Amino acid sequence: MTVGGWVTMLVSLVFVWGLTGWCFWRVLKSPEDEKVPGGFGP
Amino acid sequence: MASEQKEQWGTRLGVILAVAGSAVGLGNFLRFPGQAAANGGGAFLIPYFAALLLLGIPIGWAEWAMGRYGGKKGFHSAPAIMGLFARGSLGRYLGVVGVLIPLAVSFYYIFLETWTFGYFLKYLTGGVGVPQNAPVAEQTAAAASFYNSFTGASQDGVLFTGDSKFTIISWIIVFAINLNFVFRGLSKGIEKFCSYAMPAMAVCALIVLIRVLTLGTPDPSNPEQSVINGLGYMWNPDYSRLGNAQTWLAAAGQIFFSLSVGFGVIINYSSYMKPTDDVALSGLTANATNELFEVGFGGMITLTAAFVFLGLSGTTAAVANGSFSLGFATLPVVFAHMGAFENIIGALWFFMLFLAAITSSLSMYQPAVATLKECLGWSHKKATSAIAGLGTIGAILTLWYTQGGAFWNTVDFWAGTLLIYVVAAVQIIYFGWVFGIERGWKEIHSGAAIRVPPVFKIIMKYVAPAYLIIIFIAFCFQNLGPSLTAAWASTGSRVGILVILATAAFLLVVVRIGEKRWRAQGLDIDDNNPAS
């Protein structure tokens, strides 16, 4: 594995893991408006 | 529409996981690594991430916003929603393609899903018959023999002979599981299943990844075949490939099909959100989740494992044979080299692929079910039963015309590939140019949990449509000629074309009826009174 390979792999992994982690952190920390019961609603 | 009972998502996380589940499919684990390795390795990630930022994420945001806007006006089908954005009938009839794509793809996708389920069952009960201590050539022949037998690739109708009943039984189980969750509805069925299946898929992927990364150098007499060199095969960049237009086309195509933009599912799913729900962060999160599975797992597992046991020439040959051969004929050979772990890792791998496939297939019926309900005024049960009937006919044709995969390859190219470009292009052009980018921008930020950087306004109005049209022309230039020839080359491919045309005709009639009904009911189907 070349240095370029290591750099590309690590940058890509940090990007996708970081982006996903940040997104879920933001989703989970922002409150739900209201809990909607499952199934069909009016 | 207001008087009709409608479905809703239970939670914000639920819709994100459902959309991500729809996007994460077999291609994340099988197609992406093959494309990357064949197009410059690590260098492929440059055009790949460029396409993610310039195409995938912005078109995805537009589709999420369009769906939620349609939902505000009581519509959930792509034809009705695109009619709002186009302010007329043309959009509604172009929107039919957004229903045709997932429905036609579902005809064969459940068959592919059956492969993952069947292989999973086989690994649970002893494997697929690849001898552990035999030469690689013998193992490859055994894996290919099982693959051909299970998929019926040798001739049409062979799966309906007595010898292939395992495939048919697997298909019946998989189809029944799908119908069960679709009948249960959006929240109790699809959302609930995805909320368990997505984390389970991540756990399976993590276990397989750890096993692959700890393989070291299994054969000390062959030190070249190590995990590090396997990673190098996938990630070492060949920057000279960036000067090749094919690399950029392949990267954009991979992003495009992987994220499911233009597939007709996101626009339908997001229409069941509340008017105040966020679409900006939700869309980004669904895309990020897809990228995690594609780059974080698919890019690390598949080719690394193949390289460690098959070496450079074996892995290169496997990549050249295509995604499905890599997944179903090559990896069983790799698992056979894992000793005591063979069946455990094999079962985990194929269970993970099964979860990836079923979270996608579950999303494919919903757009058609919504269209029948909305256009014909049918109940959920009646509409789902009708689509299940259509799905059964399509699936039986897929199971019959198996020779060389001609039927499903034809449907995959015309409905599952070419038409996606059309829908995505129509959507982003209507969104940016007819609905208006200022209104669209406001719509994306209504209830948004994040602010989208202003540069995306320019990307959505100018860059994404232009990029998309260039790629579409290049794609047609490269593929249309051979695919037109192949479309009439066999009975299976001809039936595939007829199935697409018949399904399109059926949906056009349904939408025509729906348009008349909506007008008679006085609904604002041309968006003359914009929703706030």
Chai-1 contact restraints between the chains, C-beta under 6 A:
chainA,res_idxA,chainB,res_idxB,connection_type,confidence,min_distance_angstrom,max_distance_angstrom,comment,restraint_id
A,M1,B,I228,contact,1.0,0.0,6.0,A-B,restraint_1
A,M1,B,L231,contact,1.0,0.0,6.0,A-B,restraint_2
A,M1,B,G232,contact,1.0,0.0,6.0,A-B,restraint_3
A,T2,B,N236,contact,1.0,0.0,6.0,A-B,restraint_4
A,G4,B,P237,contact,1.0,0.0,6.0,A-B,restraint_5
A,G5,B,G42,contact,1.0,0.0,6.0,A-B,restraint_6
A,G5,B,G232,contact,1.0,0.0,6.0,A-B,restraint_7
A,G5,B,W235,contact,1.0,0.0,6.0,A-B,restraint_8
A,G5,B,N236,contact,1.0,0.0,6.0,A-B,restraint_9
A,T8,B,G42,contact,1.0,0.0,6.0,A-B,restraint_10
A,T8,B,L45,contact,1.0,0.0,6.0,A-B,restraint_11
A,T8,B,W235,contact,1.0,0.0,6.0,A-B,restraint_12
A,T8,B,P237,contact,1.0,0.0,6.0,A-B,restraint_13
A,M9,B,W235,contact,1.0,0.0,6.0,A-B,restraint_14
A,S12,B,L45,contact,1.0,0.0,6.0,A-B,restraint_15
A,S12,B,V295,contact,1.0,0.0,6.0,A-B,restraint_16
A,V16,B,E291,contact,1.0,0.0,6.0,A-B,restraint_17
A,V16,B,L292,contact,1.0,0.0,6.0,A-B,restraint_18
A,V16,B,V295,contact,1.0,0.0,6.0,A-B,restraint_19
A,V16,B,G296,contact,1.0,0.0,6.0,A-B,restraint_20
A,W17,B,G296,contact,1.0,0.0,6.0,A-B,restraint_21
A,L19,B,A288,contact,1.0,0.0,6.0,A-B,restraint_22
A,T20,B,A288,contact,1.0,0.0,6.0,A-B,restraint_23
A,T20,B,T289,contact,1.0,0.0,6.0,A-B,restraint_24
A,T20,B,L292,contact,1.0,0.0,6.0,A-B,restraint_25
A,C23,B,L284,contact,1.0,0.0,6.0,A-B,restraint_26
A,C23,B,T285,contact,1.0,0.0,6.0,A-B,restraint_27
A,C23,B,A288,contact,1.0,0.0,6.0,A-B,restraint_28
A,R26,B,L281,contact,1.0,0.0,6.0,A-B,restraint_29
A,V27,B,T285,contact,1.0,0.0,6.0,A-B,restraint_30
A,S30,B,A449,contact,1.0,0.0,6.0,A-B,restraint_31
A,E32,B,R12,contact,1.0,0.0,6.0,A-B,restraint_32
A,V36,B,Q8,contact,1.0,0.0,6.0,A-B,restraint_33
A,V36,B,G10,contact,1.0,0.0,6.0,A-B,restraint_34
A,G38,B,G10,contact,1.0,0.0,6.0,A-B,restraint_35
A,G38,B,S187,contact,1.0,0.0,6.0,A-B,restraint_36
A,G38,B,K188,contact,1.0,0.0,6.0,A-B,restraint_37
A,G39,B,S187,contact,1.0,0.0,6.0,A-B,restraint_38
A,G39,B,K188,contact,1.0,0.0,6.0,A-B,restraint_39
A,F40,B,Q5,contact,1.0,0.0,6.0,A-B,restraint_40
A,F40,B,E7,contact,1.0,0.0,6.0,A-B,restraint_41
A,G41,B,Q8,contact,1.0,0.0,6.0,A-B,restraint_42
